């Protein structure tokens, strides 16, 4: 099972937010490290709550991925064909 640091680091990498907000990303990793520590349940609950809040903010900063499906691909090919036909 992955540690909280490993899981948090992987999510930050997947979100591509480290360059957008390096301080917030580092805070998330620090909180994850504390969560992996030997502190008591109350401390871990507080740290977990803060980590969750920081990750919510990082997710808001993540760039929106342009997803395409088969219909979008066909529409693009059709449009490209029309452009080529006009040029010919």
N, CA, C and O of each residue as an XYZ file, in Angstrom:
352
protein
N       0.839     -1.180      0.000
C       0.000      0.000      0.000
C       0.888      1.248      0.000
O       1.888      1.310      0.714
N       0.512      2.228     -0.801
C       1.297      3.449     -0.915
C       1.132      4.306      0.334
O       0.091      4.290      0.991
N       2.173      5.043      0.638
C       2.092      5.978      1.747
C       1.298      7.203      1.307
O       1.046      7.393      0.117
N       0.911      8.019      2.257
C       0.205      9.253      1.922
C       1.081     10.183      1.096
O       0.585     10.883      0.213
N       2.375     10.194      1.377
C       3.293     11.035      0.604
C       3.338     10.565     -0.844
O       3.283     11.380     -1.766
N       3.438      9.255     -1.047
C       3.492      8.723     -2.409
C       2.197      9.009     -3.165
O       2.225      9.419     -4.325
N       1.070      8.793     -2.504
C      -0.215      9.028     -3.154
C      -0.432     10.504     -3.465
O      -0.927     10.852     -4.537
N      -0.063     11.362     -2.535
C      -0.215     12.806     -2.740
C       0.701     13.298     -3.847
O       0.296     14.094     -4.694
N       1.936     12.821     -3.837
C       2.894     13.195     -4.877
C       2.410     12.759     -6.260
O       2.530     13.505     -7.231
N       1.866     11.553     -6.339
C       1.357     11.055     -7.617
C       0.179     11.893     -8.103
O       0.073     12.183     -9.294
N      -0.701     12.279     -7.192
C      -1.854     13.090     -7.601
C      -1.414     14.485     -8.041
O      -1.941     15.026     -9.014
N      -0.465     15.057     -7.338
C       0.044     16.379     -7.735
C       0.660     16.308     -9.133
O       0.455     17.201     -9.955
N       1.408     15.253     -9.393
C       2.014     15.075    -10.722
C       0.933     14.908    -11.786
O       1.039     15.469    -12.877
N      -0.099     14.142    -11.472
C      -1.186     13.904    -12.422
C      -1.962     15.186    -12.709
O      -2.422     15.395    -13.831
N      -2.107     16.034    -11.714
C      -2.850     17.283    -11.875
C      -2.054     18.362    -12.613
O      -2.635     19.324    -13.114
N      -0.741     18.208    -12.682
C       0.146     19.199    -13.323
C      -0.001     20.577    -12.679
O      -0.160     21.581    -13.373
N       0.053     20.615    -11.342
C      -0.135     21.880    -10.635
C       1.116     22.349     -9.889
O       1.119     23.430     -9.301
N       2.163     21.550     -9.911
C       3.353     21.915     -9.149
C       3.953     23.239     -9.630
O       4.440     24.023     -8.816
N       3.925     23.498    -10.937
C       4.446     24.756    -11.468
C       3.489     25.918    -11.212
O       3.922     27.061    -11.063
N       2.208     25.630    -11.161
C       1.209     26.680    -10.961
C       1.186     27.170     -9.513
O       0.989     28.357     -9.256
N       1.385     26.256     -8.579
C       1.341     26.617     -7.167
C       2.320     25.756     -6.376
O       1.914     24.831     -5.672
N       3.612     26.062     -6.496
C       4.607     25.220     -5.829
C       4.493     25.225     -4.308
O       4.762     24.208     -3.669
N       4.103     26.339     -3.727
C       3.969     26.411     -2.274
C       2.844     25.527     -1.769
O       3.001     24.819     -0.774
N       1.718     25.568     -2.449
C       0.577     24.750     -2.056
C       0.877     23.266     -2.261
O       0.477     22.427     -1.454
N       1.584     22.950     -3.347
C       1.973     21.557     -3.593
C       2.919     21.069     -2.504
O       2.792     19.941     -2.028
N       3.863     21.910     -2.110
C       4.796     21.535     -1.051
C       4.075     21.386      0.285
O       4.405     20.495      1.068
N       3.106     22.238      0.552
C       2.313     22.126      1.772
C       1.576     20.789      1.808
O       1.517     20.132      2.847
N       1.021     20.396      0.675
C       0.317     19.112      0.611
C       1.263     17.960      0.940
O       0.893     17.039      1.668
N       2.476     18.012      0.406
C       3.448     16.943      0.677
C       3.881     16.952      2.146
O       4.072     15.893      2.744
N       4.031     18.121      2.713
C       4.396     18.218      4.133
C       3.287     17.647      5.013
O       3.558     16.915      5.965
N       2.044     17.981      4.692
C       0.924     17.447      5.449
C       0.830     15.925      5.301
O       0.538     15.216      6.264
N       1.079     15.437      4.095
C       1.051     13.989      3.875
C       2.142     13.304      4.687
O       1.934     12.218      5.229
N       3.303     13.942      4.768
C       4.411     13.393      5.559
C       4.024     13.330      7.043
O       4.314     12.349      7.727
N       3.373     14.379      7.521
C       2.901     14.392      8.912
C       1.849     13.308      9.145
O       1.825     12.666     10.195
N       0.998     13.119      8.171
C      -0.041     12.101      8.283
C       0.563     10.699      8.343
O       0.017      9.813      9.000
N       1.678     10.502      7.664
C       2.371      9.215      7.706
C       3.154      9.025      9.001
O       3.607      7.919      9.294
N       3.313     10.078      9.764
C       4.109     10.030     10.996
C       3.449      9.228     12.098
O       2.433      8.562     11.900
N       4.062      9.317     13.263
C       3.635      8.516     14.413
C       2.726      9.263     15.375
O       2.511      8.799     16.494
N       2.194     10.394     14.977
C       1.328     11.163     15.868
C       0.039     10.412     16.174
O      -0.288      9.421     15.522
N      -0.682     10.896     17.170
C      -1.920     10.255     17.593
C      -3.065     10.480     16.624
O      -2.948     11.214     15.643
N      -4.172      9.825     16.930
C      -5.341      9.859     16.059
C      -5.911     11.265     15.897
O      -6.326     11.635     14.799
N      -5.937     12.046     16.960
C      -6.484     13.406     16.884
C      -5.641     14.270     15.966
O      -6.173     15.001     15.130
N      -4.323     14.188     16.118
C      -3.423     14.963     15.265
C      -3.568     14.533     13.809
O      -3.588     15.374     12.910
N      -3.670     13.233     13.575
C      -3.816     12.737     12.206
C      -5.139     13.180     11.599
O      -5.205     13.487     10.409
N      -6.188     13.216     12.407
C      -7.480     13.677     11.900
C      -7.394     15.138     11.473
O      -7.927     15.508     10.427
N      -6.735     15.966     12.265
C      -6.570     17.385     11.933
C      -5.721     17.556     10.675
O      -6.066     18.334      9.785
N      -4.623     16.832     10.609
C      -3.746     16.917      9.436
C      -4.467     16.406      8.197
O      -4.344     16.992      7.121
N      -5.212     15.324      8.339
C      -5.966     14.779      7.210
C      -6.984     15.764      6.672
O      -7.159     15.888      5.460
N      -7.654     16.463      7.574
C      -8.640     17.474      7.166
C      -7.960     18.603      6.400
O      -8.474     19.069      5.383
N      -6.811     19.037      6.890
C      -6.078     20.109      6.208
C      -5.547     19.646      4.850
O      -5.584     20.391      3.872
N      -5.056     18.418      4.805
C      -4.557     17.877      3.531
C      -5.684     17.809      2.509
O      -5.498     18.153      1.342
N      -6.834     17.369      2.950
C      -7.978     17.295      2.045
C      -8.318     18.693      1.502
O      -8.596     18.838      0.312
N      -8.298     19.702      2.348
C      -8.605     21.073      1.920
C      -7.570     21.591      0.924
O      -7.918     22.240     -0.062
N      -6.304     21.300      1.188
C      -5.242     21.738      0.269
C      -5.396     21.043     -1.084
O      -5.224     21.672     -2.128
N      -5.717     19.757     -1.069
C      -5.873     19.032     -2.328
C      -7.074     19.539     -3.123
O      -7.047     19.537     -4.353
N      -8.125     19.972     -2.433
C      -9.276     20.571     -3.126
C      -8.823     21.826     -3.873
O      -9.202     22.041     -5.024
N      -8.016     22.647     -3.214
C      -7.514     23.867     -3.858
C      -6.607     23.540     -5.039
O      -6.681     24.196     -6.078
N      -5.757     22.536     -4.888
C      -4.877     22.150     -5.994
C      -5.685     21.619     -7.174
O      -5.352     21.900     -8.325
N      -6.728     20.866     -6.906
C      -7.568     20.351     -7.997
C      -8.240     21.493     -8.757
O      -8.443     21.400     -9.967
N      -8.584     22.563     -8.053
C      -9.184     23.733     -8.709
C      -8.193     24.404     -9.654
O      -8.591     25.001    -10.654
N      -6.900     24.305     -9.336
C      -5.866     24.942    -10.152
C      -5.452     24.104    -11.353
O      -4.758     24.589    -12.246
N      -5.876     22.859    -11.373
C      -5.457     21.945    -12.440
C      -6.009     22.414    -13.783
O      -7.168     22.819    -13.876
N      -5.177     22.360    -14.819
C      -5.667     22.741    -16.148
C      -6.722     21.743    -16.618
O      -6.645     20.548    -16.332
N      -7.689     22.253    -17.330
C      -8.748     21.395    -17.846
C      -8.199     20.619    -19.032
O      -7.708     21.198    -20.001
N      -8.290     19.312    -18.939
C      -7.800     18.460    -20.018
C      -8.822     18.435    -21.141
O     -10.020     18.272    -20.912
N      -8.328     18.597    -22.347
C      -9.205     18.525    -23.510
C      -9.406     17.058    -23.869
O      -8.493     16.382    -24.343
N     -10.604     16.597    -23.634
C     -10.906     15.205    -23.948
C     -11.643     15.146    -25.274
O     -12.545     15.942    -25.533
N     -11.257     14.216    -26.093
C     -11.943     14.012    -27.355
C     -12.444     12.583    -27.400
O     -11.826     11.666    -26.859
N     -13.561     12.421    -28.048
C     -14.087     11.083    -28.235
C     -14.152     10.793    -29.730
O     -13.704     11.605    -30.540
N     -14.694      9.668    -30.090
C     -14.735      9.257    -31.496
C     -15.535     10.246    -32.345
O     -15.166     10.521    -33.486
N     -16.613     10.773    -31.801
C     -17.432     11.737    -32.545
C     -16.629     13.003    -32.833
O     -16.697     13.538    -33.939
N     -15.865     13.489    -31.842
C     -15.026     14.669    -32.045
C     -13.972     14.408    -33.112
O     -13.693     15.277    -33.939
N     -13.386     13.214    -33.096
C     -12.376     12.867    -34.086
C     -12.969     12.851    -35.496
O     -12.359     13.356    -36.438
N     -14.156     12.271    -35.632
C     -14.810     12.237    -36.948
C     -15.168     13.640    -37.422
O     -15.012     13.948    -38.604
N     -15.640     14.487    -36.525
C     -15.980     15.864    -36.896
C     -14.742     16.618    -37.353
O     -14.807     17.393    -38.307
N     -13.613     16.401    -36.684
C     -12.374     17.061    -37.074
C     -11.913     16.584    -38.457
O     -11.482     17.391    -39.281
N     -12.005     15.282    -38.706
C     -11.623     14.749    -40.021
C     -12.520     15.336    -41.111
O     -12.052     15.676    -42.198
N     -13.803     15.447    -40.808
C     -14.744     16.011    -41.779
C     -14.390     17.462    -42.081
O     -14.385     17.886    -43.236
N     -14.093     18.221    -41.019
C     -13.723     19.628    -41.187
C     -12.419     19.741    -41.970
O     -12.299     20.594    -42.849
N     -11.449     18.897    -41.662
C     -10.176     18.908    -42.394
C     -10.396     18.596    -43.869
O      -9.753     19.189    -44.735
N     -11.298     17.669    -44.153
C     -11.617     17.321    -45.545
C     -12.236     18.486    -46.284
O     -11.948     18.711    -47.460
N     -13.093     19.232    -45.589
C     -13.726     20.406    -46.212
C     -12.684     21.485    -46.504
O     -12.743     22.141    -47.544
N     -11.742     21.667    -45.601
C     -10.688     22.674    -45.814
C      -9.839     22.284    -47.008
O      -9.527     23.127    -47.849
N      -9.456     21.002    -47.094
C      -8.652     20.536    -48.235
C      -9.425     20.690    -49.539
O      -8.838     21.045    -50.561
N     -10.737     20.427    -49.523
C     -11.552     20.533    -50.736
C     -11.618     21.984    -51.191
O     -11.595     22.245    -52.394
N     -11.697     22.924    -50.276
C     -11.741     24.340    -50.642
C     -10.425     24.799    -51.254
O     -10.405     25.631    -52.161
N      -9.322     24.245    -50.746
C      -8.003     24.631    -51.254
C      -7.754     24.061    -52.651
O      -7.004     24.644    -53.435
N      -8.366     22.953    -52.957
C      -8.103     22.280    -54.245
C      -8.797     22.940    -55.404
O      -8.669     22.486    -56.541
